Amino acid sequence: MPHLSTHTRSTLHQVLGFVWIAIGALLAALSLHIFLVPNNLIDGGIVGIAMILARLFGADYLSYFSIILNLPFIYLAYRYIRQSFVLHALAAVLFFSFFLFTLRNLPPFIGDPIEIIVIGGAMLGAGAGLIIRYGGCLDGSEILAIIINRKKGFTVGQVILFINFFIFVAYGLIFKDWHIALQSLIMYIVAFKMIDLIIMGLDEIKSVMVISSKPKELGDVIMSELGLGLTFMHGRGGFSGNAKEILFIIVERLDLADLKEIILREDPSAFIAIENLHEVVYGKHAYVPYKKKRGKLTNKLTPPP
């Protein structure tokens, strides 16, 4: 395979990102037409408002409402966020509206409410998760939440929850059907959890920082017994002022219990801090150590030495 220039690789990466955004928009549109709209369920955010208006004025207008309502938020993203995000968000909205229009005559899924909620929510969340993972945004409420987060300090999740609360309440008031509003809320929770799964992946990765009185010996044991790579960082005690070596380790969730057991076995007074990681990215020349598995060595994500 010929060597690709940096510019070519960047272009291919951008094109692939737009392809995945289109796939995500397709999944979201399929969820709406097959599961949500035929059963009068709605999504949260701006898409939810578009679905309320479509139920009032006609389902054929859903794609138009989606574009019209999202465009002001695309403009806000252009003003207050960054250009690359605007391009990906605009692409997501246009792809989504296009698929909503072209797929509007699909037959609905006939099943129990629980099947509709779970499958429809999972498909919607998978589509939205793919769009977010590749730098886009399907709903203008997320753009508004990002801007409010920067201006006022509220978290993105808090703003979206606040907006969606009023949308689902408005739906119940307008159509006098709190049962459907509650089902929509449950479906939204399913979609939200699927978004997390798509963004973070199936493997939960943790970062572990360890302060020990015998860091070198502890590091040797961790590398020999678990095959995990680690990094020594230099620190200084806040009260004592003594120099300390801090171990930084990246580990998958399934190995975390073994790692804690080894640390506390070797140094019962060790301090351990554990955090969730959404993603770990290595540069082109990054060193990737190995992990023992089934009697042989296999590649394992760990920090460079």
C-alpha positions as a LaTeX table, in Angstrom:
\begin{tabular}{lrrr}
\hline
Residue & $x$ (\AA) & $y$ (\AA) & $z$ (\AA) \\
\hline
Met1 & 0.00 & 0.00 & 0.00 \\
Pro2 & 1.55 & 3.34 & $-1.04$ \\
His3 & 2.45 & 5.84 & 1.64 \\
Leu4 & $-0.27$ & 8.45 & 2.09 \\
Ser5 & 0.55 & 12.06 & 2.78 \\
Thr6 & $-0.68$ & 13.76 & 5.94 \\
His7 & $-3.15$ & 15.82 & 3.90 \\
Thr8 & $-4.55$ & 12.71 & 2.20 \\
Arg9 & $-4.94$ & 10.87 & 5.49 \\
Ser10 & $-6.70$ & 13.90 & 6.98 \\
Thr11 & $-9.07$ & 14.08 & 4.00 \\
Leu12 & $-9.88$ & 10.37 & 4.22 \\
His13 & $-10.51$ & 10.74 & 7.94 \\
Gln14 & $-12.92$ & 13.62 & 7.31 \\
Val15 & $-14.77$ & 11.71 & 4.58 \\
Leu16 & $-15.07$ & 8.64 & 6.80 \\
Gly17 & $-16.44$ & 10.84 & 9.58 \\
Phe18 & $-19.20$ & 12.16 & 7.30 \\
Val19 & $-20.02$ & 8.60 & 6.20 \\
Trp20 & $-20.52$ & 7.53 & 9.82 \\
Ile21 & $-22.60$ & 10.65 & 10.48 \\
Ala22 & $-24.81$ & 9.69 & 7.52 \\
Ile23 & $-25.18$ & 6.15 & 8.90 \\
Gly24 & $-26.10$ & 7.57 & 12.31 \\
Ala25 & $-28.69$ & 9.89 & 10.73 \\
Leu26 & $-30.14$ & 6.92 & 8.82 \\
Leu27 & $-30.52$ & 4.87 & 12.00 \\
Ala28 & $-32.19$ & 7.78 & 13.81 \\
Ala29 & $-34.60$ & 8.37 & 10.92 \\
Leu30 & $-35.47$ & 4.66 & 10.74 \\
Ser31 & $-36.20$ & 4.68 & 14.47 \\
Leu32 & $-38.57$ & 7.61 & 14.13 \\
His33 & $-40.53$ & 6.27 & 11.15 \\
Ile34 & $-40.71$ & 2.62 & 12.22 \\
Phe35 & $-41.07$ & 2.87 & 16.00 \\
Leu36 & $-41.73$ & 6.36 & 17.35 \\
Val37 & $-44.07$ & 8.23 & 14.97 \\
Pro38 & $-46.53$ & 5.34 & 14.38 \\
Asn39 & $-46.90$ & 4.97 & 18.15 \\
Asn40 & $-47.07$ & 8.72 & 18.89 \\
Leu41 & $-43.80$ & 8.61 & 20.87 \\
Ile42 & $-41.42$ & 11.56 & 20.76 \\
Asp43 & $-37.74$ & 12.16 & 21.26 \\
Gly44 & $-36.35$ & 14.89 & 23.50 \\
Gly45 & $-34.90$ & 18.24 & 22.44 \\
Ile46 & $-35.57$ & 20.04 & 19.16 \\
Val47 & $-36.39$ & 16.76 & 17.41 \\
Gly48 & $-39.09$ & 16.21 & 20.02 \\
Ile49 & $-40.57$ & 19.65 & 19.32 \\
Ala50 & $-40.51$ & 18.87 & 15.58 \\
Met51 & $-42.37$ & 15.62 & 16.27 \\
Ile52 & $-45.02$ & 17.46 & 18.32 \\
Leu53 & $-45.56$ & 19.94 & 15.47 \\
Ala54 & $-45.65$ & 17.09 & 12.94 \\
Arg55 & $-48.38$ & 15.37 & 14.94 \\
Leu56 & $-50.36$ & 18.64 & 14.99 \\
Phe57 & $-49.91$ & 19.61 & 11.32 \\
Gly58 & $-49.10$ & 16.31 & 9.58 \\
Ala59 & $-46.37$ & 13.68 & 9.70 \\
Asp60 & $-45.16$ & 14.60 & 6.19 \\
Tyr61 & $-43.85$ & 17.90 & 7.57 \\
Leu62 & $-41.50$ & 16.27 & 10.08 \\
Ser63 & $-38.38$ & 16.64 & 7.92 \\
Tyr64 & $-39.15$ & 20.32 & 7.26 \\
Phe65 & $-39.72$ & 21.09 & 10.93 \\
Ser66 & $-36.44$ & 19.34 & 11.76 \\
Ile67 & $-34.45$ & 21.62 & 9.45 \\
Ile68 & $-36.29$ & 24.84 & 10.30 \\
Leu69 & $-36.05$ & 24.41 & 14.06 \\
Asn70 & $-32.40$ & 23.34 & 14.03 \\
Leu71 & $-31.04$ & 26.06 & 11.73 \\
Pro72 & $-31.04$ & 28.83 & 14.41 \\
Phe73 & $-28.97$ & 26.58 & 16.66 \\
Ile74 & $-26.55$ & 25.83 & 13.82 \\
Tyr75 & $-26.06$ & 29.58 & 13.54 \\
Leu76 & $-25.41$ & 29.79 & 17.30 \\
Ala77 & $-22.82$ & 27.05 & 16.92 \\
Tyr78 & $-21.18$ & 29.10 & 14.15 \\
Arg79 & $-21.06$ & 32.14 & 16.42 \\
Tyr80 & $-19.97$ & 30.56 & 19.67 \\
Ile81 & $-18.41$ & 27.15 & 19.06 \\
Arg82 & $-16.07$ & 26.08 & 16.21 \\
Gln83 & $-16.28$ & 25.75 & 12.44 \\
Ser84 & $-15.59$ & 22.01 & 12.25 \\
Phe85 & $-18.41$ & 21.33 & 14.71 \\
Val86 & $-20.79$ & 23.49 & 12.65 \\
Leu87 & $-20.00$ & 21.54 & 9.47 \\
His88 & $-20.56$ & 18.19 & 11.14 \\
Ala89 & $-23.73$ & 19.35 & 12.91 \\
Leu90 & $-25.15$ & 20.81 & 9.69 \\
Ala91 & $-24.33$ & 17.60 & 7.83 \\
Ala92 & $-26.07$ & 15.56 & 10.53 \\
Val93 & $-29.23$ & 17.70 & 10.40 \\
Leu94 & $-29.36$ & 17.62 & 6.58 \\
Phe95 & $-28.74$ & 13.87 & 6.39 \\
Phe96 & $-31.36$ & 13.27 & 9.09 \\
Ser97 & $-33.97$ & 15.45 & 7.38 \\
Phe98 & $-33.23$ & 13.83 & 4.01 \\
Phe99 & $-33.76$ & 10.34 & 5.40 \\
Leu100 & $-36.89$ & 11.47 & 7.25 \\
Phe101 & $-38.31$ & 12.66 & 3.93 \\
Thr102 & $-37.29$ & 9.69 & 1.78 \\
Leu103 & $-38.25$ & 7.01 & 4.30 \\
Arg104 & $-41.59$ & 8.47 & 5.39 \\
Asn105 & $-43.63$ & 5.63 & 3.83 \\
Leu106 & $-41.92$ & 2.78 & 5.65 \\
Pro107 & $-44.27$ & 0.29 & 7.34 \\
Pro108 & $-44.44$ & 0.62 & 11.14 \\
Phe109 & $-43.22$ & $-1.99$ & 13.61 \\
Ile110 & $-46.09$ & $-3.83$ & 15.25 \\
Gly111 & $-45.33$ & $-5.11$ & 18.73 \\
Asp112 & $-45.71$ & $-4.69$ & 22.45 \\
Pro113 & $-44.99$ & $-1.24$ & 23.94 \\
Ile114 & $-41.88$ & $-2.57$ & 25.71 \\
Glu115 & $-40.50$ & $-3.85$ & 22.38 \\
Ile116 & $-41.18$ & $-0.54$ & 20.70 \\
Ile117 & $-39.60$ & 1.46 & 23.54 \\
Val118 & $-36.47$ & $-0.67$ & 23.85 \\
Ile119 & $-35.76$ & $-1.34$ & 20.16 \\
Gly120 & $-36.76$ & 2.12 & 19.00 \\
Gly121 & $-34.81$ & 3.83 & 21.77 \\
Ala122 & $-31.73$ & 1.67 & 21.15 \\
Met123 & $-31.77$ & 2.41 & 17.43 \\
Leu124 & $-32.27$ & 6.13 & 18.00 \\
Gly125 & $-29.48$ & 6.20 & 20.59 \\
Ala126 & $-27.13$ & 4.26 & 18.30 \\
Gly127 & $-27.70$ & 6.77 & 15.52 \\
Ala128 & $-27.26$ & 9.81 & 17.76 \\
Gly129 & $-24.21$ & 8.21 & 19.39 \\
Leu130 & $-22.49$ & 7.68 & 16.04 \\
Ile131 & $-23.14$ & 11.29 & 15.08 \\
Ile132 & $-21.73$ & 12.60 & 18.38 \\
Arg133 & $-18.74$ & 10.24 & 18.24 \\
Tyr134 & $-17.72$ & 11.63 & 14.86 \\
Gly135 & $-18.02$ & 15.28 & 15.82 \\
Gly136 & $-21.59$ & 16.11 & 14.90 \\
Cys137 & $-24.84$ & 16.85 & 16.66 \\
Leu138 & $-28.37$ & 15.77 & 15.75 \\
Asp139 & $-30.28$ & 18.16 & 17.99 \\
Gly140 & $-30.06$ & 21.92 & 18.49 \\
Ser141 & $-30.72$ & 21.59 & 22.21 \\
Glu142 & $-27.25$ & 20.05 & 22.58 \\
Ile143 & $-25.71$ & 23.12 & 20.92 \\
Leu144 & $-27.66$ & 25.38 & 23.27 \\
Ala145 & $-26.51$ & 23.27 & 26.22 \\
Ile146 & $-22.86$ & 23.60 & 25.20 \\
Ile147 & $-23.17$ & 27.40 & 24.92 \\
Ile148 & $-24.97$ & 27.71 & 28.29 \\
Asn149 & $-22.30$ & 25.49 & 29.84 \\
Arg150 & $-19.60$ & 27.90 & 28.66 \\
Lys151 & $-21.49$ & 31.03 & 29.65 \\
Lys152 & $-23.22$ & 30.04 & 32.90 \\
Gly153 & $-21.41$ & 26.95 & 34.16 \\
Phe154 & $-24.34$ & 24.52 & 34.11 \\
Thr155 & $-23.37$ & 21.10 & 32.80 \\
Val156 & $-24.56$ & 20.00 & 29.35 \\
Gly157 & $-26.54$ & 17.16 & 30.94 \\
Gln158 & $-28.33$ & 19.50 & 33.34 \\
Val159 & $-29.40$ & 21.85 & 30.55 \\
Ile160 & $-30.63$ & 19.03 & 28.30 \\
Leu161 & $-32.55$ & 17.45 & 31.19 \\
Phe162 & $-34.17$ & 20.81 & 32.01 \\
Ile163 & $-35.21$ & 21.35 & 28.36 \\
Asn164 & $-36.55$ & 17.82 & 27.92 \\
Phe165 & $-38.58$ & 18.00 & 31.12 \\
Phe166 & $-40.63$ & 20.86 & 29.66 \\
Ile167 & $-40.92$ & 19.16 & 26.26 \\
Phe168 & $-42.39$ & 15.97 & 27.70 \\
Val169 & $-44.69$ & 17.95 & 30.01 \\
Ala170 & $-45.84$ & 20.06 & 27.04 \\
Tyr171 & $-46.56$ & 16.89 & 25.07 \\
Gly172 & $-48.74$ & 15.54 & 27.87 \\
Leu173 & $-50.60$ & 18.85 & 28.17 \\
Ile174 & $-51.18$ & 19.30 & 24.44 \\
Phe175 & $-52.45$ & 15.80 & 23.69 \\
Lys176 & $-53.89$ & 14.99 & 27.14 \\
Asp177 & $-52.01$ & 11.69 & 27.16 \\
Trp178 & $-49.59$ & 11.35 & 30.04 \\
His179 & $-49.25$ & 7.62 & 29.41 \\
Ile180 & $-47.60$ & 8.25 & 26.03 \\
Ala181 & $-45.52$ & 11.08 & 27.52 \\
Leu182 & $-44.20$ & 8.68 & 30.17 \\
Gln183 & $-43.44$ & 6.03 & 27.54 \\
Ser184 & $-41.55$ & 8.66 & 25.54 \\
Leu185 & $-39.51$ & 9.52 & 28.62 \\
Ile186 & $-38.61$ & 5.85 & 29.16 \\
Met187 & $-37.67$ & 5.53 & 25.50 \\
Tyr188 & $-35.47$ & 8.62 & 25.82 \\
Ile189 & $-33.65$ & 7.05 & 28.78 \\
Val190 & $-32.97$ & 3.92 & 26.68 \\
Ala191 & $-31.64$ & 6.09 & 23.86 \\
Phe192 & $-29.48$ & 8.09 & 26.28 \\
Lys193 & $-27.84$ & 4.94 & 27.64 \\
Met194 & $-27.22$ & 3.65 & 24.11 \\
Ile195 & $-25.52$ & 6.95 & 23.24 \\
Asp196 & $-23.11$ & 6.39 & 26.14 \\
Leu197 & $-22.46$ & 2.84 & 24.96 \\
Ile198 & $-21.70$ & 3.93 & 21.40 \\
Ile199 & $-19.43$ & 6.79 & 22.48 \\
Met200 & $-17.48$ & 4.90 & 25.15 \\
Gly201 & $-17.60$ & 1.41 & 23.62 \\
Leu202 & $-18.19$ & $-1.92$ & 25.30 \\
Asp203 & $-14.86$ & $-1.94$ & 27.14 \\
Glu204 & $-14.79$ & 0.43 & 30.08 \\
Ile205 & $-11.30$ & 1.87 & 30.49 \\
Lys206 & $-10.06$ & 3.25 & 33.79 \\
Ser207 & $-7.07$ & 5.38 & 34.69 \\
Val208 & $-5.46$ & 4.56 & 38.02 \\
Met209 & $-3.03$ & 6.75 & 39.96 \\
Val210 & $-1.18$ & 5.11 & 42.85 \\
Ile211 & 0.93 & 6.78 & 45.55 \\
Ser212 & 3.02 & 4.16 & 47.32 \\
Ser213 & 5.98 & 4.07 & 49.70 \\
Lys214 & 7.68 & 1.54 & 47.40 \\
Pro215 & 6.68 & 2.48 & 43.86 \\
Lys216 & 9.50 & 0.67 & 42.02 \\
Glu217 & 8.79 & $-2.70$ & 43.65 \\
Leu218 & 5.04 & $-2.24$ & 43.17 \\
Gly219 & 5.50 & $-1.34$ & 39.51 \\
Asp220 & 7.61 & $-4.45$ & 38.90 \\
Val221 & 4.94 & $-6.69$ & 40.42 \\
Ile222 & 2.13 & $-5.07$ & 38.38 \\
Met223 & 4.05 & $-5.48$ & 35.14 \\
Ser224 & 5.08 & $-9.07$ & 35.86 \\
Glu225 & 1.73 & $-10.38$ & 37.17 \\
Leu226 & $-0.76$ & $-8.43$ & 35.03 \\
Gly227 & 1.45 & $-7.51$ & 32.09 \\
Leu228 & 0.28 & $-3.89$ & 32.30 \\
Gly229 & 2.53 & $-1.03$ & 31.29 \\
Leu230 & 2.70 & 1.98 & 33.53 \\
Thr231 & 4.29 & 5.41 & 33.85 \\
Phe232 & 6.20 & 6.89 & 36.81 \\
Met233 & 5.39 & 10.55 & 37.43 \\
His234 & 7.22 & 12.80 & 39.84 \\
Gly235 & 5.24 & 14.52 & 42.59 \\
Arg236 & 5.75 & 16.17 & 45.96 \\
Gly237 & 3.76 & 15.80 & 49.17 \\
Gly238 & 1.72 & 18.86 & 50.05 \\
Phe239 & 2.35 & 18.68 & 53.81 \\
Ser240 & 5.67 & 16.84 & 54.00 \\
Gly241 & 7.27 & 18.38 & 50.94 \\
Asn242 & 8.91 & 15.00 & 50.25 \\
Ala243 & 9.46 & 13.91 & 46.65 \\
Lys244 & 7.21 & 11.02 & 45.57 \\
Glu245 & 6.86 & 8.80 & 42.54 \\
Ile246 & 3.27 & 8.32 & 41.32 \\
Leu247 & 2.26 & 5.32 & 39.23 \\
Phe248 & $-0.12$ & 6.04 & 36.34 \\
Ile249 & $-1.83$ & 2.99 & 34.88 \\
Ile250 & $-4.54$ & 2.49 & 32.24 \\
Val251 & $-6.54$ & $-0.67$ & 32.79 \\
Glu252 & $-9.73$ & $-2.29$ & 31.52 \\
Arg253 & $-12.58$ & $-2.74$ & 33.96 \\
Leu254 & $-12.22$ & $-6.54$ & 34.06 \\
Asp255 & $-8.62$ & $-6.23$ & 35.30 \\
Leu256 & $-9.32$ & $-3.50$ & 37.85 \\
Ala257 & $-10.13$ & $-5.81$ & 40.76 \\
Asp258 & $-6.89$ & $-7.78$ & 40.25 \\
Leu259 & $-4.92$ & $-4.54$ & 40.05 \\
Lys260 & $-6.34$ & $-3.23$ & 43.34 \\
Glu261 & $-5.70$ & $-6.57$ & 45.03 \\
Ile262 & $-2.04$ & $-6.54$ & 43.97 \\
Ile263 & $-1.52$ & $-2.92$ & 45.05 \\
Leu264 & $-3.00$ & $-3.41$ & 48.51 \\
Arg265 & $-1.23$ & $-6.74$ & 48.93 \\
Glu266 & 2.16 & $-5.22$ & 48.23 \\
Asp267 & 1.49 & $-1.93$ & 50.03 \\
Pro268 & $-1.58$ & $-1.86$ & 52.33 \\
Ser269 & $-1.09$ & 1.88 & 52.95 \\
Ala270 & $-1.06$ & 2.79 & 49.24 \\
Phe271 & $-3.33$ & 5.61 & 48.01 \\
Ile272 & $-5.36$ & 4.70 & 44.88 \\
Ala273 & $-7.37$ & 7.11 & 42.70 \\
Ile274 & $-9.52$ & 5.66 & 39.90 \\
Glu275 & $-11.22$ & 7.58 & 37.09 \\
Asn276 & $-13.33$ & 6.63 & 34.07 \\
Leu277 & $-11.86$ & 7.20 & 30.62 \\
His278 & $-14.01$ & 7.59 & 27.52 \\
Glu279 & $-11.20$ & 7.07 & 25.03 \\
Val280 & $-7.47$ & 6.47 & 24.80 \\
Val281 & $-5.61$ & 7.58 & 21.66 \\
Tyr282 & $-2.01$ & 6.80 & 20.81 \\
Gly283 & 0.23 & 8.69 & 18.38 \\
Lys284 & 1.81 & 7.04 & 15.37 \\
His285 & 5.00 & 6.05 & 17.19 \\
Ala286 & 3.45 & 5.30 & 20.58 \\
Tyr287 & 4.79 & 2.37 & 22.55 \\
Val288 & 2.10 & $-0.23$ & 23.20 \\
Pro289 & 3.15 & $-2.82$ & 25.80 \\
Tyr290 & 1.69 & $-6.26$ & 26.19 \\
Lys291 & $-0.63$ & $-8.20$ & 28.45 \\
Lys292 & $-0.45$ & $-11.85$ & 29.42 \\
Lys293 & $-3.54$ & $-13.70$ & 28.26 \\
Arg294 & $-4.11$ & $-17.45$ & 27.95 \\
Gly295 & $-0.43$ & $-18.18$ & 28.39 \\
Lys296 & 0.83 & $-15.80$ & 25.68 \\
Leu297 & 1.39 & $-12.10$ & 25.16 \\
Thr298 & $-1.17$ & $-9.97$ & 23.34 \\
Asn299 & $-1.42$ & $-6.24$ & 22.65 \\
Lys300 & $-2.89$ & $-4.19$ & 25.46 \\
Leu301 & $-3.73$ & $-0.50$ & 25.75 \\
Thr302 & $-1.42$ & 0.99 & 28.34 \\
Pro303 & 0.36 & 4.32 & 28.76 \\
Pro304 & 3.82 & 4.80 & 27.24 \\
Pro305 & 6.77 & 4.24 & 29.61 \\
\hline
\end{tabular}
